[in-house]
Amino acid sequence: MLRSIQQLRETSPPAAMLAADGDQLALRGGGGEYFMPWHWHDCLMLFLPRIGAVDFRDETRKSGAWLSEDRFVVVRQSLAHQTAAARIGNSHLAIYASDDQLARIEARIGSLSRVRAKLDVPAFFAVTPEMRSLQSLCHVSETDDMASRAVQGHIAAALLIKCLAQIERSEQLSAACPEGHGEALIAEIKSFITKNATSDLPLDAIAEFFGLSRRHATRLFREKTSMSIAEFHERERVRQARDLLVETSLPVGEVAWRVGFESGSSLARTMRRVTGLTPTDVRKSMARTVKT
């Protein structure tokens, strides 16, 4: 089934669309049980997971590939593919660029011949921190405000250029085949914990949510991350607490409560053990940084 850039523009919810001009389109997607059956486009597509892994399949491979949050895939026009979220709650960004749009970019930044040479088949590339930041900004505000949407459109256009630059200068990543499901599953578990870090997350509940036995979840997570699920949960709470300490003037006790600790002293003990710093140290460090 052909899903042209024009069809996507006409049928997608307005709140999901960014950079919706004649030759480029960026769409926020996911949610629920995301599944997009076999289709192809009349333009280049770049697909960037934001939350959760995606099972990506295309006509050039006998089996699927797991697309996790640390990478993106680029698919040339007219090549059939299918995408499905590994778990409920997926979020992603898809960017579509026509030949005319690519020609304009080429006129501005130089030849894209080395990019095109890598696109005979769908190719996977690493997401850089800068790209991740731009992608996050595309999801900051899903509003109909004209100014906000215009800004997000420019951000999506910048992200497209960053993706093309990454394709040109970096090596392709090997596709995470079904045998690599473990890595994608761990990415899912980590995303789930990050999203729910302020809540109590019993190991049995996590294992049941992901359809795993307690033993398998524990073994797989430690094998892939060199830490236990409980340790990752604790570190994520500390990270979120540190962000609040830096970004707000909330009392330490309030910060502790917001990220799931029983008290400010409990947060302080855990933060010192994990990072070597106390909440007071974090705020003193922030104050010194501001002064300099």
Sine and cosine of phi, psi and omega as CSV:
sin_phi,cos_phi,sin_psi,cos_psi,sin_omega,cos_omega
0.00,0.00,0.80,-0.60,0.05,-1.00
-0.98,0.19,0.76,-0.65,0.15,-0.99
-0.86,-0.52,1.00,0.00,-0.07,-1.00
-0.95,0.31,0.30,-0.95,0.02,-1.00
-0.89,0.46,-0.53,0.85,0.04,-1.00
-0.94,0.34,-0.67,0.74,0.04,-1.00
-0.88,0.47,-0.67,0.75,0.03,-1.00
-0.88,0.48,-0.65,0.76,0.00,-1.00
-0.91,0.40,-0.59,0.81,-0.06,-1.00
-0.99,0.17,-0.44,0.90,-0.12,-0.99
-0.95,-0.32,-0.21,0.98,-0.03,-1.00
-0.99,0.17,0.56,-0.83,0.05,-1.00
-0.86,0.50,0.70,-0.72,-0.03,-1.00
-0.81,0.58,-0.60,0.80,-0.03,-1.00
-0.91,0.41,-0.34,0.94,-0.03,-1.00
-1.00,0.01,-0.24,0.97,-0.15,-0.99
-1.00,-0.02,0.67,-0.74,0.12,-0.99
-0.75,-0.66,0.47,-0.88,0.08,-1.00
0.75,0.66,0.74,0.68,-0.11,-0.99
-1.00,0.00,0.87,0.49,0.09,-1.00
-1.00,-0.05,-0.15,-0.99,-0.13,-0.99
-0.91,0.41,-0.50,0.87,-0.15,-0.99
-0.89,-0.46,-0.05,1.00,0.01,-1.00
-0.61,-0.79,0.57,-0.82,0.02,-1.00
-0.55,-0.84,0.69,-0.73,0.12,-0.99
-0.82,-0.57,0.74,-0.67,-0.06,-1.00
-0.82,-0.58,0.77,-0.64,0.19,-0.98
-0.99,0.13,0.71,-0.70,-0.04,-1.00
-0.62,-0.79,-0.01,-1.00,0.01,-1.00
0.93,-0.37,-0.41,-0.91,-0.01,-1.00
0.99,0.13,0.50,-0.86,0.01,-1.00
0.85,0.53,-0.57,-0.82,0.04,-1.00
-0.98,-0.18,0.98,0.20,-0.10,-1.00
-0.89,0.47,0.77,-0.63,0.06,-1.00
-0.43,-0.90,0.81,-0.59,0.05,-1.00
-0.84,-0.54,0.96,-0.29,-0.07,-1.00
-0.92,0.39,0.06,-1.00,-0.12,-0.99
-0.79,0.62,0.76,-0.65,0.00,-1.00
-0.30,-0.95,0.12,-0.99,0.09,-1.00
-0.56,-0.83,0.21,-0.98,-0.07,-1.00
-0.82,-0.57,0.30,-0.95,0.07,-1.00
-0.99,-0.12,0.42,0.91,-0.06,-1.00
-0.43,-0.90,0.11,-0.99,0.09,-1.00
-0.96,0.26,0.62,-0.78,0.07,-1.00
-0.81,-0.59,0.69,-0.72,0.15,-0.99
-0.88,-0.48,0.77,-0.64,-0.09,-1.00
-0.87,-0.50,0.86,-0.51,-0.08,-1.00
-0.83,-0.56,0.96,-0.27,0.11,-0.99
-0.89,0.47,0.60,-0.80,0.06,-1.00
-0.92,-0.40,-0.70,0.71,0.08,-1.00
-0.76,-0.65,0.87,-0.50,0.05,-1.00
1.00,0.04,0.38,-0.93,0.00,-1.00
-1.00,-0.01,0.35,-0.94,-0.03,-1.00
-0.78,-0.62,0.69,-0.72,0.12,-0.99
-0.99,0.11,0.94,-0.35,-0.05,-1.00
-0.96,-0.27,0.77,-0.64,0.04,-1.00
-0.76,-0.65,0.55,-0.84,0.04,-1.00
-0.54,-0.84,0.20,-0.98,-0.14,-0.99
-0.94,0.33,-0.18,0.98,-0.02,-1.00
-1.00,-0.02,-0.12,0.99,-0.07,-1.00
-0.85,-0.53,0.53,-0.85,0.05,-1.00
-0.98,0.20,-0.43,0.90,-0.02,-1.00
-0.77,-0.64,0.21,-0.98,-0.02,-1.00
-0.98,0.19,0.12,-0.99,0.05,-1.00
-0.72,-0.70,0.63,-0.78,0.01,-1.00
-1.00,0.03,0.83,-0.55,-0.02,-1.00
-0.96,-0.29,0.96,-0.28,-0.04,-1.00
-0.99,-0.16,0.01,-1.00,-0.16,-0.99
-0.94,0.35,-0.23,0.97,-0.04,-1.00
-1.00,-0.02,0.09,1.00,-0.04,-1.00
-0.55,-0.84,0.25,-0.97,0.10,-1.00
-0.72,-0.70,0.32,-0.95,0.02,-1.00
-0.87,-0.49,0.60,-0.80,0.07,-1.00
-0.88,-0.47,0.75,-0.67,-0.10,-0.99
-0.82,-0.58,0.83,-0.56,0.00,-1.00
-0.95,0.32,0.26,-0.96,-0.01,-1.00
-0.91,0.41,0.47,-0.88,0.07,-1.00
0.94,0.34,0.19,0.98,0.01,-1.00
-0.97,-0.24,0.86,-0.51,-0.08,-1.00
-0.95,0.32,0.65,-0.76,0.01,-1.00
-0.44,-0.90,0.22,-0.98,-0.01,-1.00
-0.61,-0.79,0.62,-0.79,0.03,-1.00
-0.75,-0.66,0.62,-0.78,0.02,-1.00
-0.53,-0.85,0.73,-0.68,0.02,-1.00
-0.93,0.37,0.62,-0.79,0.03,-1.00
-0.95,0.31,-0.53,0.85,-0.03,-1.00
-0.60,-0.80,0.31,-0.95,0.08,-1.00
-0.89,0.45,0.59,-0.81,0.06,-1.00
0.99,-0.16,0.21,0.98,0.01,-1.00
-0.89,0.46,0.54,-0.84,0.12,-0.99
-0.63,-0.77,0.69,-0.72,-0.02,-1.00
-0.46,-0.89,0.16,-0.99,0.08,-1.00
-0.79,-0.61,0.76,-0.65,0.06,-1.00
-0.89,-0.46,0.77,-0.64,0.00,-1.00
-0.90,-0.44,0.76,-0.65,-0.02,-1.00
-0.89,-0.46,0.73,-0.68,-0.02,-1.00
-0.70,-0.71,0.80,-0.60,0.02,-1.00
-0.98,0.20,0.17,-0.99,0.05,-1.00
-0.87,0.49,-0.61,0.79,0.00,-1.00
-0.90,0.43,-0.65,0.76,0.02,-1.00
-0.90,0.44,-0.68,0.73,0.02,-1.00
-0.90,0.44,-0.59,0.81,0.03,-1.00
-0.90,0.43,-0.63,0.78,0.03,-1.00
-0.92,0.39,-0.65,0.76,0.05,-1.00
-0.89,0.45,-0.66,0.75,0.00,-1.00
-0.88,0.48,-0.62,0.79,0.00,-1.00
-0.92,0.39,-0.45,0.89,-0.04,-1.00
-1.00,0.04,-0.66,0.75,-0.16,-0.99
-0.91,-0.41,-0.10,0.99,0.01,-1.00
0.93,-0.36,0.04,-1.00,-0.12,-0.99
-0.85,0.53,0.64,-0.77,0.08,-1.00
-0.96,-0.29,0.37,0.93,-0.07,-1.00
-0.87,0.49,-0.63,0.78,0.00,-1.00
-0.94,0.34,-0.46,0.89,0.10,-0.99
-0.93,0.36,-0.77,0.64,-0.04,-1.00
-0.87,0.49,-0.54,0.84,-0.04,-1.00
-0.91,0.41,-0.31,0.95,-0.04,-1.00
-0.99,-0.15,0.11,0.99,-0.18,-0.98
-0.93,-0.37,0.35,0.94,0.06,-1.00
-0.88,0.48,-0.60,0.80,0.06,-1.00
-0.80,-0.60,0.34,-0.94,0.06,-1.00
-0.82,0.58,0.73,-0.68,-0.08,-1.00
-0.83,-0.56,0.57,-0.82,-0.05,-1.00
-0.95,-0.32,0.69,-0.73,0.00,-1.00
-0.68,-0.73,0.43,-0.90,-0.03,-1.00
-0.95,0.30,0.60,-0.80,0.11,-0.99
-1.00,0.05,0.82,-0.57,0.01,-1.00
-0.99,0.10,0.32,-0.95,0.06,-1.00
-0.83,0.56,-0.62,0.79,0.01,-1.00
-0.90,0.43,-0.67,0.74,0.05,-1.00
-0.90,0.43,-0.65,0.76,0.02,-1.00
-0.88,0.48,-0.64,0.77,0.02,-1.00
-0.90,0.43,-0.70,0.72,0.02,-1.00
-0.89,0.45,-0.65,0.76,0.01,-1.00
-0.89,0.46,-0.67,0.75,0.01,-1.00
-0.89,0.46,-0.63,0.78,0.02,-1.00
-0.90,0.43,-0.48,0.87,0.05,-1.00
-0.92,0.38,-0.34,0.94,-0.04,-1.00
-0.96,-0.29,0.06,1.00,-0.11,-0.99
-0.89,0.46,-0.72,0.69,-0.10,-1.00
-0.66,-0.75,0.92,-0.38,0.04,-1.00
-1.00,-0.08,0.98,0.18,-0.12,-0.99
-0.80,-0.60,0.35,-0.94,0.04,-1.00
-1.00,-0.02,0.03,1.00,0.04,-1.00
-0.84,0.54,0.81,-0.59,-0.13,-0.99
-0.88,0.48,-0.69,0.73,-0.03,-1.00
-0.91,0.42,-0.69,0.72,-0.01,-1.00
-0.89,0.45,-0.66,0.75,-0.02,-1.00
-0.93,0.36,-0.58,0.82,0.04,-1.00
-0.90,0.43,-0.68,0.73,0.03,-1.00
-0.89,0.46,-0.71,0.70,0.00,-1.00
-0.90,0.44,-0.55,0.84,0.07,-1.00
-0.89,0.46,-0.67,0.74,0.04,-1.00
-0.92,0.40,-0.60,0.80,0.03,-1.00
-0.90,0.43,-0.68,0.73,0.03,-1.00
-0.89,0.47,-0.62,0.79,0.04,-1.00
-0.91,0.42,-0.64,0.77,0.05,-1.00
-0.91,0.42,-0.62,0.79,0.02,-1.00
-0.90,0.43,-0.63,0.78,0.05,-1.00
-0.85,0.52,-0.72,0.69,-0.01,-1.00
-0.90,0.43,-0.64,0.76,0.04,-1.00
-0.89,0.45,-0.63,0.78,0.04,-1.00
-0.90,0.44,-0.70,0.72,0.01,-1.00
-0.89,0.46,-0.63,0.77,0.03,-1.00
-0.91,0.41,-0.62,0.78,0.02,-1.00
-0.92,0.40,-0.62,0.78,0.06,-1.00
-0.88,0.47,-0.69,0.72,-0.06,-1.00
-0.91,0.41,-0.67,0.75,-0.19,-0.98
-0.99,-0.16,-0.14,0.99,-0.09,-1.00
-0.88,-0.47,0.29,-0.96,0.04,-1.00
-0.99,0.12,0.51,-0.86,0.07,-1.00
-0.92,0.40,0.56,-0.83,0.11,-0.99
-1.00,0.02,0.54,-0.84,0.08,-1.00
-0.94,0.35,0.62,-0.79,0.01,-1.00
-0.91,0.41,0.69,-0.73,0.06,-1.00
-0.98,0.18,0.99,-0.15,-0.06,-1.00
-0.95,0.32,0.11,-0.99,0.02,-1.00
-0.78,0.63,-0.52,0.85,0.04,-1.00
-0.90,0.44,-0.38,0.93,0.01,-1.00
-1.00,-0.03,0.31,0.95,0.01,-1.00
-0.84,0.54,-0.48,0.88,-0.02,-1.00
-0.86,0.51,-0.70,0.71,0.01,-1.00
-0.88,0.47,-0.69,0.73,0.01,-1.00
-0.91,0.42,-0.64,0.77,0.00,-1.00
-0.91,0.42,-0.65,0.76,0.04,-1.00
-0.90,0.44,-0.65,0.76,0.06,-1.00
-0.86,0.50,-0.62,0.78,0.04,-1.00
-0.90,0.43,-0.72,0.70,-0.02,-1.00
-0.89,0.45,-0.68,0.73,0.01,-1.00
-0.89,0.45,-0.67,0.75,0.04,-1.00
-0.89,0.45,-0.66,0.75,0.01,-1.00
-0.88,0.47,-0.71,0.71,0.00,-1.00
-0.91,0.42,-0.68,0.73,0.01,-1.00
-0.86,0.50,-0.68,0.73,-0.02,-1.00
-0.93,0.36,-0.50,0.87,-0.07,-1.00
-0.89,-0.45,0.45,0.89,-0.13,-0.99
-0.87,0.49,-0.50,0.87,-0.06,-1.00
-0.98,0.21,-0.16,0.99,-0.01,-1.00
-0.99,-0.15,0.36,-0.93,0.16,-0.99
-0.95,0.33,0.74,-0.67,-0.05,-1.00
-0.79,-0.61,0.99,0.11,0.03,-1.00
-0.86,0.50,0.60,-0.80,-0.02,-1.00
-0.84,0.54,-0.65,0.76,0.00,-1.00
-0.87,0.49,-0.63,0.78,-0.02,-1.00
-0.93,0.37,-0.65,0.76,0.03,-1.00
-0.90,0.44,-0.72,0.69,-0.01,-1.00
-0.87,0.49,-0.68,0.73,-0.01,-1.00
-0.91,0.41,-0.65,0.76,-0.02,-1.00
-0.87,0.50,-0.60,0.80,-0.04,-1.00
-0.99,-0.13,0.16,0.99,0.07,-1.00
0.92,0.38,0.57,0.82,-0.03,-1.00
-0.87,-0.49,0.35,-0.94,0.17,-0.99
-0.98,0.20,0.41,-0.91,0.03,-1.00
-0.83,0.56,-0.69,0.73,-0.04,-1.00
-0.91,0.42,-0.70,0.72,-0.04,-1.00
-0.92,0.39,-0.67,0.74,0.01,-1.00
-0.88,0.48,-0.69,0.72,-0.01,-1.00
-0.90,0.44,-0.74,0.67,-0.05,-1.00
-0.90,0.43,-0.73,0.68,-0.06,-1.00
-0.90,0.44,-0.68,0.73,-0.04,-1.00
-0.91,0.42,-0.70,0.72,0.00,-1.00
-0.92,0.40,-0.61,0.80,0.00,-1.00
-0.89,0.46,-0.63,0.78,-0.07,-1.00
-1.00,0.03,-0.39,0.92,-0.12,-0.99
-0.85,-0.53,-0.18,0.98,-0.05,-1.00
0.90,0.44,0.39,0.92,0.12,-0.99
-0.54,-0.84,0.28,-0.96,0.03,-1.00
-0.99,0.14,0.26,-0.97,0.06,-1.00
-0.87,0.49,-0.66,0.75,0.00,-1.00
-0.89,0.46,-0.63,0.77,0.02,-1.00
-0.90,0.43,-0.68,0.74,0.02,-1.00
-0.90,0.44,-0.68,0.74,0.03,-1.00
-0.86,0.52,-0.71,0.71,0.00,-1.00
-0.89,0.45,-0.71,0.71,0.01,-1.00
-0.89,0.45,-0.59,0.80,0.01,-1.00
-0.93,0.38,-0.64,0.77,0.08,-1.00
-0.88,0.48,-0.69,0.72,0.02,-1.00
-0.89,0.45,-0.66,0.75,0.02,-1.00
-0.88,0.48,-0.70,0.71,0.00,-1.00
-0.92,0.40,-0.60,0.80,0.05,-1.00
-0.90,0.44,-0.68,0.74,0.01,-1.00
-0.88,0.47,-0.66,0.75,0.04,-1.00
-0.86,0.51,-0.69,0.73,0.01,-1.00
-0.92,0.40,-0.61,0.79,0.02,-1.00
-0.90,0.44,-0.60,0.80,-0.02,-1.00
-0.98,0.21,-0.63,0.77,-0.16,-0.99
-1.00,-0.05,-0.24,0.97,-0.03,-1.00
-0.73,-0.68,0.15,-0.99,0.09,-1.00
-0.95,-0.32,0.38,0.93,0.00,-1.00
-0.87,0.49,0.57,-0.82,0.09,-1.00
-0.86,0.51,0.47,-0.88,-0.04,-1.00
-0.85,0.53,-0.64,0.77,0.02,-1.00
-0.87,0.48,-0.62,0.78,0.04,-1.00
-0.93,0.37,-0.66,0.75,0.06,-1.00
-0.87,0.50,-0.72,0.69,0.00,-1.00
-0.84,0.54,-0.72,0.70,-0.03,-1.00
-0.90,0.44,-0.63,0.77,-0.06,-1.00
-0.92,0.39,-0.49,0.87,-0.03,-1.00
-0.98,-0.21,0.09,1.00,0.15,-0.99
0.97,-0.25,0.10,1.00,0.06,-1.00
-1.00,0.03,0.44,-0.90,-0.05,-1.00
-0.96,0.29,-0.49,0.87,-0.07,-1.00
-0.36,-0.93,0.20,-0.98,0.05,-1.00
-0.90,0.43,-0.58,0.81,0.01,-1.00
-0.93,0.37,-0.58,0.81,0.05,-1.00
-0.90,0.43,-0.68,0.73,0.07,-1.00
-0.88,0.48,-0.70,0.71,-0.05,-1.00
-0.88,0.47,-0.68,0.73,0.00,-1.00
-0.89,0.45,-0.70,0.71,-0.03,-1.00
-0.93,0.36,-0.66,0.75,0.00,-1.00
-0.90,0.44,-0.65,0.76,0.02,-1.00
-0.90,0.44,-0.66,0.75,-0.01,-1.00
-0.92,0.39,-0.63,0.77,-0.08,-1.00
-0.99,0.14,-0.66,0.75,-0.12,-0.99
-0.91,-0.42,-0.24,0.97,-0.08,-1.00
0.99,0.12,0.05,1.00,-0.02,-1.00
-0.84,-0.55,0.45,-0.89,0.13,-0.99
-0.98,-0.18,0.22,-0.97,0.09,-1.00
-0.81,0.58,-0.62,0.79,0.03,-1.00
-0.90,0.45,-0.67,0.75,0.03,-1.00
-0.86,0.50,-0.68,0.73,-0.02,-1.00
-0.87,0.49,-0.70,0.71,-0.04,-1.00
-0.95,0.30,-0.56,0.83,0.08,-1.00
-0.91,0.42,-0.67,0.74,0.03,-1.00
-0.88,0.47,-0.65,0.76,0.03,-1.00
-0.89,0.45,-0.66,0.75,-0.01,-1.00
-0.90,0.44,-0.65,0.76,0.04,-1.00
-0.90,0.43,-0.62,0.78,0.01,-1.00
-0.90,0.44,-0.67,0.74,0.00,-1.00
-0.89,0.45,-0.65,0.76,-0.03,-1.00
-0.91,0.41,-0.61,0.79,-0.02,-1.00
-0.99,0.16,0.00,0.00,0.00,0.00
